[in-house]
Amino acid sequence: MYRLIKRNLTYDNGFTLVELIIALAILLIILAISIPAYLGYVGYAKESVCLVNRQKLIEMYQIYLITENLEHTDILFEKYIQENSQNICPSNGSIGVINGKIRCSMHKSGREDDVEDEPEVPYL
């Protein structure tokens, strides 16, 4: 009789509420740490893609000047950027020339000393 009562009082078929709450808390802590890190990597990747695409835009412009036998002018370069700057920035930033450098409205470089990072307008 004692075994029958003891068997009915113990439930070994599942988790207790405390165990579920602890597991949920651990998962939330892991998510709280990993989501900002993931978003940081995504932002850095978009900025890198934008920089590479701006550098490729300069290379395409140089090829355009050579194939069309044209001389570089600021007006011609502005026109070329307006016609060919679609999908340069993955964050849909607008591309323009400021102080002889191609800039993106979304990815402002805080590193003004790094000349190699920002593509410059070519003068052939």
N, CA, C and O atoms as a GROMACS GRO file, in nm:
protein
  496
    1MET      N    1   0.081  -0.119   0.000
    1MET     CA    2   0.000   0.000   0.000
    1MET      C    3   0.086   0.126   0.000
    1MET      O    4   0.056   0.224  -0.069
    2TYR      N    5   0.193   0.124   0.076
    2TYR     CA    6   0.282   0.240   0.083
    2TYR      C    7   0.344   0.269  -0.052
    2TYR      O    8   0.357   0.385  -0.091
    3ARG      N    9   0.381   0.163  -0.125
    3ARG     CA   10   0.440   0.181  -0.257
    3ARG      C   11   0.338   0.241  -0.355
    3ARG      O   12   0.374   0.322  -0.440
    4LEU      N   13   0.218   0.202  -0.344
    4LEU     CA   14   0.113   0.253  -0.431
    4LEU      C   15   0.090   0.402  -0.407
    4LEU      O   16   0.072   0.476  -0.504
    5ILE      N   17   0.090   0.446  -0.285
    5ILE     CA   18   0.072   0.589  -0.253
    5ILE      C   19   0.195   0.667  -0.296
    5ILE      O   20   0.182   0.776  -0.352
    6LYS      N   21   0.315   0.613  -0.272
    6LYS     CA   22   0.438   0.682  -0.310
    6LYS      C   23   0.447   0.696  -0.462
    6LYS      O   24   0.492   0.800  -0.511
    7ARG      N   25   0.405   0.596  -0.535
    7ARG     CA   26   0.410   0.601  -0.681
    7ARG      C   27   0.313   0.708  -0.734
    7ARG      O   28   0.344   0.774  -0.833
    8ASN      N   29   0.200   0.726  -0.671
    8ASN     CA   30   0.102   0.825  -0.715
    8ASN      C   31   0.145   0.967  -0.680
    8ASN      O   32   0.101   1.061  -0.747
    9LEU      N   33   0.229   0.987  -0.578
    9LEU     CA   34   0.271   1.121  -0.536
    9LEU      C   35   0.393   1.172  -0.614
    9LEU      O   36   0.412   1.293  -0.620
   10THR      N   37   0.473   1.088  -0.670
   10THR     CA   38   0.592   1.133  -0.744
   10THR      C   39   0.561   1.137  -0.893
   10THR      O   40   0.503   1.044  -0.948
   11TYR      N   41   0.601   1.246  -0.955
   11TYR     CA   42   0.579   1.264  -1.099
   11TYR      C   43   0.716   1.277  -1.165
   11TYR      O   44   0.779   1.383  -1.156
   12ASP      N   45   0.761   1.174  -1.230
   12ASP     CA   46   0.890   1.175  -1.298
   12ASP      C   47   0.875   1.184  -1.450
   12ASP      O   48   0.968   1.152  -1.523
   13ASN      N   49   0.760   1.225  -1.496
   13ASN     CA   50   0.734   1.224  -1.639
   13ASN      C   51   0.773   1.354  -1.709
   13ASN      O   52   0.773   1.356  -1.832
   14GLY      N   53   0.806   1.463  -1.639
   14GLY     CA   54   0.833   1.591  -1.706
   14GLY      C   55   0.917   1.683  -1.620
   14GLY      O   56   0.971   1.644  -1.516
   15PHE      N   57   0.927   1.806  -1.667
   15PHE     CA   58   1.005   1.907  -1.596
   15PHE      C   59   0.915   1.986  -1.502
   15PHE      O   60   0.795   1.999  -1.524
   16THR      N   61   0.975   2.037  -1.398
   16THR     CA   62   0.900   2.122  -1.306
   16THR      C   63   0.900   2.265  -1.359
   16THR      O   64   0.978   2.299  -1.448
   17LEU      N   65   0.814   2.346  -1.305
   17LEU     CA   66   0.804   2.485  -1.348
   17LEU      C   67   0.935   2.560  -1.322
   17LEU      O   68   0.975   2.643  -1.403
   18VAL      N   69   0.999   2.533  -1.213
   18VAL     CA   70   1.126   2.599  -1.179
   18VAL      C   71   1.234   2.563  -1.281
   18VAL      O   72   1.310   2.650  -1.323
   19GLU      N   73   1.240   2.438  -1.321
   19GLU     CA   74   1.339   2.397  -1.422
   19GLU      C   75   1.312   2.465  -1.555
   19GLU      O   76   1.407   2.507  -1.622
   20LEU      N   77   1.188   2.478  -1.594
   20LEU     CA   78   1.155   2.546  -1.720
   20LEU      C   79   1.190   2.694  -1.715
   20LEU      O   80   1.240   2.750  -1.813
   21ILE      N   81   1.164   2.758  -1.603
   21ILE     CA   82   1.197   2.901  -1.588
   21ILE      C   83   1.348   2.922  -1.593
   21ILE      O   84   1.394   3.018  -1.654
   22ILE      N   85   1.424   2.835  -1.530
   22ILE     CA   86   1.570   2.847  -1.533
   22ILE      C   87   1.623   2.827  -1.675
   22ILE      O   88   1.711   2.901  -1.719
   23ALA      N   89   1.571   2.729  -1.745
   23ALA     CA   90   1.614   2.706  -1.884
   23ALA      C   91   1.579   2.826  -1.972
   23ALA      O   92   1.659   2.866  -2.056
   24LEU      N   93   1.462   2.883  -1.953
   24LEU     CA   94   1.421   3.000  -2.029
   24LEU      C   95   1.511   3.120  -1.996
   24LEU      O   96   1.546   3.197  -2.086
   25ALA      N   97   1.546   3.138  -1.872
   25ALA     CA   98   1.635   3.248  -1.832
   25ALA      C   99   1.773   3.233  -1.895
   25ALA      O  100   1.832   3.331  -1.939
   26ILE      N  101   1.823   3.112  -1.900
   26ILE     CA  102   1.954   3.088  -1.963
   26ILE      C  103   1.947   3.121  -2.112
   26ILE      O  104   2.039   3.183  -2.166
   27LEU      N  105   1.842   3.079  -2.178
   27LEU     CA  106   1.826   3.110  -2.321
   27LEU      C  107   1.815   3.261  -2.345
   27LEU      O  108   1.872   3.312  -2.441
   28LEU      N  109   1.744   3.332  -2.260
   28LEU     CA  110   1.731   3.476  -2.275
   28LEU      C  111   1.865   3.547  -2.255
   28LEU      O  112   1.893   3.645  -2.324
   29ILE      N  113   1.945   3.500  -2.162
   29ILE     CA  114   2.078   3.559  -2.141
   29ILE      C  115   2.166   3.537  -2.263
   29ILE      O  116   2.237   3.628  -2.306
   30ILE      N  117   2.161   3.418  -2.320
   30ILE     CA  118   2.241   3.389  -2.441
   30ILE      C  119   2.195   3.478  -2.556
   30ILE      O  120   2.278   3.531  -2.629
   31LEU      N  121   2.064   3.495  -2.574
   31LEU     CA  122   2.012   3.582  -2.679
   31LEU      C  123   2.049   3.727  -2.657
   31LEU      O  124   2.080   3.799  -2.752
   32ALA      N  125   2.046   3.771  -2.532
   32ALA     CA  126   2.080   3.910  -2.502
   32ALA      C  127   2.225   3.941  -2.535
   32ALA      O  128   2.258   4.055  -2.567
   33ILE      N  129   2.310   3.842  -2.528
   33ILE     CA  130   2.451   3.861  -2.562
   33ILE      C  131   2.474   3.848  -2.712
   33ILE      O  132   2.553   3.923  -2.770
   34SER      N  133   2.408   3.753  -2.776
   34SER     CA  134   2.440   3.722  -2.916
   34SER      C  135   2.373   3.816  -3.017
   34SER      O  136   2.432   3.842  -3.122
   35ILE      N  137   2.255   3.867  -2.991
   35ILE     CA  138   2.185   3.950  -3.089
   35ILE      C  139   2.259   4.082  -3.117
   35ILE      O  140   2.276   4.116  -3.234
   36PRO      N  141   2.304   4.157  -3.017
   36PRO     CA  142   2.380   4.279  -3.050
   36PRO      C  143   2.511   4.249  -3.125
   36PRO      O  144   2.552   4.326  -3.212
   37ALA      N  145   2.575   4.140  -3.091
   37ALA     CA  146   2.698   4.104  -3.163
   37ALA      C  147   2.667   4.072  -3.308
   37ALA      O  148   2.741   4.113  -3.398
   38TYR      N  149   2.559   4.000  -3.333
   38TYR     CA  150   2.519   3.967  -3.469
   38TYR      C  151   2.486   4.093  -3.549
   38TYR      O  152   2.528   4.108  -3.663
   39LEU      N  153   2.411   4.184  -3.488
   39LEU     CA  154   2.375   4.307  -3.558
   39LEU      C  155   2.498   4.392  -3.587
   39LEU      O  156   2.504   4.461  -3.689
   40GLY      N  157   2.597   4.389  -3.498
   40GLY     CA  158   2.722   4.460  -3.524
   40GLY      C  159   2.795   4.404  -3.644
   40GLY      O  160   2.848   4.479  -3.725
   41TYR      N  161   2.798   4.272  -3.656
   41TYR     CA  162   2.862   4.209  -3.772
   41TYR      C  163   2.788   4.240  -3.901
   41TYR      O  164   2.850   4.262  -4.005
   42VAL      N  165   2.657   4.244  -3.895
   42VAL     CA  166   2.578   4.276  -4.014
   42VAL      C  167   2.604   4.420  -4.058
   42VAL      O  168   2.619   4.447  -4.177
   43GLY      N  169   2.609   4.512  -3.963
   43GLY     CA  170   2.637   4.652  -3.996
   43GLY      C  171   2.776   4.670  -4.053
   43GLY      O  172   2.794   4.747  -4.148
   44TYR      N  173   2.873   4.602  -3.997
   44TYR     CA  174   3.010   4.610  -4.048
   44TYR      C  175   3.019   4.553  -4.189
   44TYR      O  176   3.090   4.607  -4.274
   45ALA      N  177   2.947   4.444  -4.215
   45ALA     CA  178   2.948   4.384  -4.348
   45ALA      C  179   2.885   4.477  -4.450
   45ALA      O  180   2.936   4.489  -4.562
   46LYS      N  181   2.774   4.542  -4.415
   46LYS     CA  182   2.711   4.636  -4.508
   46LYS      C  183   2.802   4.754  -4.538
   46LYS      O  184   2.808   4.800  -4.652
   47GLU      N  185   2.871   4.804  -4.436
   47GLU     CA  186   2.964   4.915  -4.458
   47GLU      C  187   3.080   4.873  -4.548
   47GLU      O  188   3.122   4.950  -4.634
   48SER      N  189   3.130   4.753  -4.529
   48SER     CA  190   3.239   4.702  -4.613
   48SER      C  191   3.194   4.684  -4.757
   48SER      O  192   3.268   4.717  -4.850
   49VAL      N  193   3.074   4.632  -4.777
   49VAL     CA  194   3.021   4.614  -4.912
   49VAL      C  195   3.005   4.750  -4.980
   49VAL      O  196   3.035   4.765  -5.098
   50CYS      N  197   2.958   4.848  -4.906
   50CYS     CA  198   2.940   4.982  -4.962
   50CYS      C  199   3.076   5.040  -5.004
   50CYS      O  200   3.086   5.100  -5.111
   51LEU      N  201   3.177   5.023  -4.922
   51LEU     CA  202   3.310   5.074  -4.954
   51LEU      C  203   3.366   5.007  -5.079
   51LEU      O  204   3.420   5.074  -5.167
   52VAL      N  205   3.353   4.876  -5.088
   52VAL     CA  206   3.403   4.803  -5.206
   52VAL      C  207   3.326   4.844  -5.331
   52VAL      O  208   3.385   4.861  -5.438
   53ASN      N  209   3.194   4.860  -5.318
   53ASN     CA  210   3.115   4.901  -5.434
   53ASN      C  211   3.152   5.042  -5.480
   53ASN      O  212   3.151   5.069  -5.600
   54ARG      N  213   3.184   5.132  -5.387
   54ARG     CA  214   3.228   5.266  -5.427
   54ARG      C  215   3.362   5.260  -5.498
   54ARG      O  216   3.386   5.335  -5.594
   55GLN      N  217   3.450   5.172  -5.453
   55GLN     CA  218   3.578   5.157  -5.522
   55GLN      C  219   3.558   5.099  -5.662
   55GLN      O  220   3.625   5.141  -5.756
   56LYS      N  221   3.466   5.006  -5.676
   56LYS     CA  222   3.435   4.949  -5.808
   56LYS      C  223   3.370   5.053  -5.899
   56LYS      O  224   3.391   5.050  -6.020
   57LEU      N  225   3.293   5.145  -5.842
   57LEU     CA  226   3.234   5.252  -5.921
   57LEU      C  227   3.343   5.339  -5.982
   57LEU      O  228   3.331   5.381  -6.098
   58ILE      N  229   3.448   5.367  -5.906
   58ILE     CA  230   3.561   5.444  -5.958
   58ILE      C  231   3.629   5.368  -6.072
   58ILE      O  232   3.661   5.426  -6.176
   59GLU      N  233   3.650   5.239  -6.054
   59GLU     CA  234   3.713   5.159  -6.159
   59GLU      C  235   3.626   5.156  -6.284
   59GLU      O  236   3.678   5.166  -6.396
   60MET      N  237   3.496   5.144  -6.267
   60MET     CA  238   3.406   5.144  -6.382
   60MET      C  239   3.410   5.278  -6.454
   60MET      O  240   3.402   5.284  -6.576
   61TYR      N  241   3.421   5.387  -6.377
   61TYR     CA  242   3.429   5.520  -6.437
   61TYR      C  243   3.558   5.536  -6.518
   61TYR      O  244   3.557   5.592  -6.627
   62GLN      N  245   3.667   5.486  -6.465
   62GLN     CA  246   3.794   5.492  -6.538
   62GLN      C  247   3.785   5.414  -6.669
   62GLN      O  248   3.834   5.459  -6.773
   63ILE      N  249   3.724   5.297  -6.664
   63ILE     CA  250   3.707   5.216  -6.786
   63ILE      C  251   3.616   5.289  -6.884
   63ILE      O  252   3.640   5.287  -7.005
   64TYR      N  253   3.512   5.353  -6.833
   64TYR     CA  254   3.421   5.430  -6.919
   64TYR      C  255   3.497   5.543  -6.990
   64TYR      O  256   3.477   5.564  -7.110
   65LEU      N  257   3.582   5.614  -6.917
   65LEU     CA  258   3.659   5.723  -6.979
   65LEU      C  259   3.751   5.670  -7.089
   65LEU      O  260   3.765   5.732  -7.194
   66ILE      N  261   3.813   5.556  -7.064
   66ILE     CA  262   3.906   5.500  -7.162
   66ILE      C  263   3.831   5.451  -7.286
   66ILE      O  264   3.873   5.479  -7.399
   67THR      N  265   3.722   5.379  -7.266
   67THR     CA  266   3.651   5.322  -7.381
   67THR      C  267   3.581   5.429  -7.464
   67THR      O  268   3.569   5.414  -7.586
   68GLU      N  269   3.534   5.536  -7.401
   68GLU     CA  270   3.465   5.642  -7.474
   68GLU      C  271   3.560   5.752  -7.520
   68GLU      O  272   3.516   5.846  -7.586
   69ASN      N  273   3.688   5.743  -7.487
   69ASN     CA  274   3.788   5.843  -7.524
   69ASN      C  275   3.749   5.982  -7.474
   69ASN      O  276   3.749   6.079  -7.549
   70LEU      N  277   3.716   5.990  -7.345
   70LEU     CA  278   3.673   6.116  -7.284
   70LEU      C  279   3.775   6.161  -7.181
   70LEU      O  280   3.854   6.081  -7.130
   71GLU      N  281   3.773   6.290  -7.152
   71GLU     CA  282   3.854   6.348  -7.046
   71GLU      C  283   3.767   6.364  -6.921
   71GLU      O  284   3.647   6.388  -6.931
   72HIS      N  285   3.829   6.351  -6.806
   72HIS     CA  286   3.756   6.363  -6.680
   72HIS      C  287   3.717   6.508  -6.655
   72HIS      O  288   3.800   6.598  -6.663
   73THR      N  289   3.590   6.528  -6.624
   73THR     CA  290   3.541   6.656  -6.573
   73THR      C  291   3.449   6.626  -6.457
   73THR      O  292   3.393   6.516  -6.447
   74ASP      N  293   3.432   6.723  -6.370
   74ASP     CA  294   3.344   6.702  -6.255
   74ASP      C  295   3.199   6.682  -6.298
   74ASP      O  296   3.127   6.602  -6.238
   75ILE      N  297   3.158   6.752  -6.400
   75ILE     CA  298   3.020   6.738  -6.447
   75ILE      C  299   2.997   6.599  -6.505
   75ILE      O  300   2.894   6.537  -6.479
   76LEU      N  301   3.093   6.551  -6.583
   76LEU     CA  302   3.082   6.417  -6.640
   76LEU      C  303   3.078   6.311  -6.530
   76LEU      O  304   3.004   6.213  -6.538
   77PHE      N  305   3.161   6.332  -6.428
   77PHE     CA  306   3.165   6.234  -6.319
   77PHE      C  307   3.034   6.234  -6.240
   77PHE      O  308   2.984   6.128  -6.204
   78GLU      N  309   2.978   6.353  -6.213
   78GLU     CA  310   2.850   6.362  -6.143
   78GLU      C  311   2.739   6.292  -6.224
   78GLU      O  312   2.656   6.220  -6.169
   79LYS      N  313   2.740   6.315  -6.355
   79LYS     CA  314   2.642   6.251  -6.442
   79LYS      C  315   2.658   6.099  -6.439
   79LYS      O  316   2.560   6.025  -6.433
   80TYR      N  317   2.784   6.052  -6.442
   80TYR     CA  318   2.810   5.908  -6.438
   80TYR      C  319   2.761   5.847  -6.307
   80TYR      O  320   2.704   5.738  -6.306
   81ILE      N  321   2.785   5.916  -6.198
   81ILE     CA  322   2.740   5.865  -6.067
   81ILE      C  323   2.588   5.859  -6.062
   81ILE      O  324   2.532   5.761  -6.013
   82GLN      N  325   2.521   5.962  -6.113
   82GLN     CA  326   2.374   5.960  -6.110
   82GLN      C  327   2.317   5.846  -6.194
   82GLN      O  328   2.215   5.788  -6.158
   83GLU      N  329   2.383   5.814  -6.304
   83GLU     CA  330   2.333   5.708  -6.390
   83GLU      C  331   2.368   5.568  -6.340
   83GLU      O  332   2.295   5.473  -6.367
   84ASN      N  333   2.478   5.554  -6.267
   84ASN     CA  334   2.529   5.421  -6.233
   84ASN      C  335   2.542   5.394  -6.084
   84ASN      O  336   2.611   5.300  -6.045
   85SER      N  337   2.479   5.472  -6.001
   85SER     CA  338   2.498   5.450  -5.857
   85SER      C  339   2.383   5.374  -5.792
   85SER      O  340   2.368   5.378  -5.670
   86GLN      N  341   2.302   5.302  -5.871
   86GLN     CA  342   2.199   5.219  -5.813
   86GLN      C  343   2.264   5.097  -5.747
   86GLN      O  344   2.362   5.042  -5.798
   87ASN      N  345   2.211   5.058  -5.635
   87ASN     CA  346   2.253   4.937  -5.563
   87ASN      C  347   2.400   4.939  -5.524
   87ASN      O  348   2.462   4.834  -5.511
   88ILE      N  349   2.457   5.056  -5.505
   88ILE     CA  350   2.596   5.065  -5.457
   88ILE      C  351   2.598   5.038  -5.306
   88ILE      O  352   2.680   4.962  -5.257
   89CYS      N  353   2.507   5.101  -5.235
   89CYS     CA  354   2.501   5.085  -5.090
   89CYS      C  355   2.391   4.986  -5.053
   89CYS      O  356   2.276   5.006  -5.092
   90PRO      N  357   2.423   4.878  -4.978
   90PRO     CA  358   2.320   4.781  -4.939
   90PRO      C  359   2.219   4.838  -4.840
   90PRO      O  360   2.112   4.780  -4.820
   91SER      N  361   2.252   4.953  -4.777
   91SER     CA  362   2.158   5.016  -4.684
   91SER      C  363   2.077   5.126  -4.753
   91SER      O  364   2.010   5.204  -4.686
   92ASN      N  365   2.083   5.131  -4.886
   92ASN     CA  366   2.012   5.230  -4.968
   92ASN      C  367   2.052   5.373  -4.938
   92ASN      O  368   1.969   5.463  -4.939
   93GLY      N  369   2.180   5.394  -4.911
   93GLY     CA  370   2.232   5.528  -4.893
   93GLY      C  371   2.254   5.595  -5.028
   93GLY      O  372   2.276   5.528  -5.128
   94SER      N  373   2.248   5.728  -5.028
   94SER     CA  374   2.272   5.799  -5.154
   94SER      C  375   2.422   5.824  -5.170
   94SER      O  376   2.491   5.854  -5.073
   95ILE      N  377   2.470   5.811  -5.292
   95ILE     CA  378   2.611   5.824  -5.324
   95ILE      C  379   2.634   5.962  -5.384
   95ILE      O  380   2.559   6.005  -5.471
   96GLY      N  381   2.739   6.030  -5.339
   96GLY     CA  382   2.773   6.161  -5.392
   96GLY      C  383   2.921   6.189  -5.375
   96GLY      O  384   2.993   6.114  -5.310
   97VAL      N  385   2.964   6.299  -5.435
   97VAL     CA  386   3.104   6.339  -5.428
   97VAL      C  387   3.114   6.459  -5.335
   97VAL      O  388   3.049   6.561  -5.358
   98ILE      N  389   3.196   6.447  -5.231
   98ILE     CA  390   3.219   6.555  -5.136
   98ILE      C  391   3.369   6.570  -5.119
   98ILE      O  392   3.438   6.476  -5.078
   99ASN      N  393   3.420   6.688  -5.151
   99ASN     CA  394   3.563   6.717  -5.140
   99ASN      C  395   3.648   6.619  -5.219
   99ASN      O  396   3.754   6.577  -5.172
  100GLY      N  397   3.603   6.582  -5.336
  100GLY     CA  398   3.680   6.493  -5.422
  100GLY      C  399   3.677   6.347  -5.381
  100GLY      O  400   3.756   6.268  -5.434
  101LYS      N  401   3.590   6.309  -5.290
  101LYS     CA  402   3.580   6.169  -5.247
  101LYS      C  403   3.436   6.123  -5.260
  101LYS      O  404   3.343   6.200  -5.238
  102ILE      N  405   3.420   5.998  -5.297
  102ILE     CA  406   3.285   5.941  -5.306
  102ILE      C  407   3.239   5.905  -5.166
  102ILE      O  408   3.306   5.830  -5.095
  103ARG      N  409   3.124   5.959  -5.129
  103ARG     CA  410   3.071   5.936  -4.995
  103ARG      C  411   2.933   5.873  -5.003
  103ARG      O  412   2.860   5.889  -5.101
  104CYS      N  413   2.900   5.802  -4.899
  104CYS     CA  414   2.767   5.742  -4.884
  104CYS      C  415   2.697   5.814  -4.769
  104CYS      O  416   2.758   5.845  -4.667
  105SER      N  417   2.570   5.840  -4.786
  105SER     CA  418   2.496   5.911  -4.681
  105SER      C  419   2.473   5.824  -4.558
  105SER      O  420   2.454   5.876  -4.448
  106MET      N  421   2.474   5.692  -4.574
  106MET     CA  422   2.449   5.602  -4.462
  106MET      C  423   2.576   5.564  -4.388
  106MET      O  424   2.573   5.545  -4.266
  107HIS      N  425   2.686   5.552  -4.459
  107HIS     CA  426   2.811   5.505  -4.398
  107HIS      C  427   2.914   5.618  -4.398
  107HIS      O  428   2.998   5.628  -4.487
  108LYS      N  429   2.905   5.700  -4.297
  108LYS     CA  430   3.001   5.808  -4.283
  108LYS      C  431   3.124   5.754  -4.214
  108LYS      O  432   3.117   5.699  -4.105
  109SER      N  433   3.236   5.770  -4.279
  109SER     CA  434   3.361   5.720  -4.223
  109SER      C  435   3.412   5.818  -4.119
  109SER      O  436   3.432   5.936  -4.150
  110GLY      N  437   3.432   5.772  -3.998
  110GLY     CA  438   3.488   5.856  -3.894
  110GLY      C  439   3.639   5.860  -3.898
  110GLY      O  440   3.702   5.925  -3.815
  111ARG      N  441   3.697   5.791  -3.995
  111ARG     CA  442   3.842   5.783  -4.005
  111ARG      C  443   3.888   5.876  -4.117
  111ARG      O  444   3.915   5.830  -4.228
  112GLU      N  445   3.898   6.003  -4.090
  112GLU     CA  446   3.938   6.099  -4.192
  112GLU      C  447   4.085   6.086  -4.228
  112GLU      O  448   4.126   6.132  -4.334
  113ASP      N  449   4.165   6.024  -4.142
  113ASP     CA  450   4.308   6.009  -4.172
  113ASP      C  451   4.336   5.895  -4.268
  113ASP      O  452   4.440   5.894  -4.333
  114ASP      N  453   4.244   5.799  -4.278
  114ASP     CA  454   4.263   5.686  -4.369
  114ASP      C  455   4.227   5.726  -4.510
  114ASP      O  456   4.109   5.725  -4.547
  115VAL      N  457   4.325   5.761  -4.589
  115VAL     CA  458   4.300   5.803  -4.726
  115VAL      C  459   4.270   5.681  -4.813
  115VAL      O  460   4.194   5.692  -4.908
  116GLU      N  461   4.329   5.567  -4.781
  116GLU     CA  462   4.312   5.448  -4.864
  116GLU      C  463   4.171   5.391  -4.854
  116GLU      O  464   4.127   5.324  -4.948
  117ASP      N  465   4.100   5.414  -4.745
  117ASP     CA  466   3.968   5.357  -4.729
  117ASP      C  467   3.865   5.422  -4.818
  117ASP      O  468   3.775   5.354  -4.866
  118GLU      N  469   3.875   5.552  -4.841
  118GLU     CA  470   3.776   5.623  -4.921
  118GLU      C  471   3.824   5.638  -5.063
  118GLU      O  472   3.933   5.691  -5.087
  119PRO      N  473   3.745   5.593  -5.159
  119PRO     CA  474   3.785   5.608  -5.299
  119PRO      C  475   3.779   5.755  -5.342
  119PRO      O  476   3.685   5.827  -5.306
  120GLU      N  477   3.877   5.797  -5.416
  120GLU     CA  478   3.882   5.935  -5.464
  120GLU      C  479   3.841   5.942  -5.610
  120GLU      O  480   3.844   5.842  -5.681
  121VAL      N  481   3.802   6.061  -5.652
  121VAL     CA  482   3.767   6.081  -5.790
  121VAL      C  483   3.895   6.071  -5.874
  121VAL      O  484   3.994   6.137  -5.843
  122PRO      N  485   3.894   5.989  -5.978
  122PRO     CA  486   4.016   5.970  -6.056
  122PRO      C  487   4.044   6.088  -6.149
  122PRO      O  488   3.953   6.147  -6.207
  123TYR      N  489   4.169   6.119  -6.160
  123TYR     CA  490   4.213   6.219  -6.256
  123TYR      C  491   4.313   6.153  -6.346
  123TYR      O  492   4.429   6.133  -6.309
  124LEU      N  493   4.269   6.120  -6.468
  124LEU     CA  494   4.353   6.050  -6.562
  124LEU      C  495   4.437   6.144  -6.644
  124LEU      O  496   4.514   6.100  -6.729
   0.00000   0.00000   0.00000
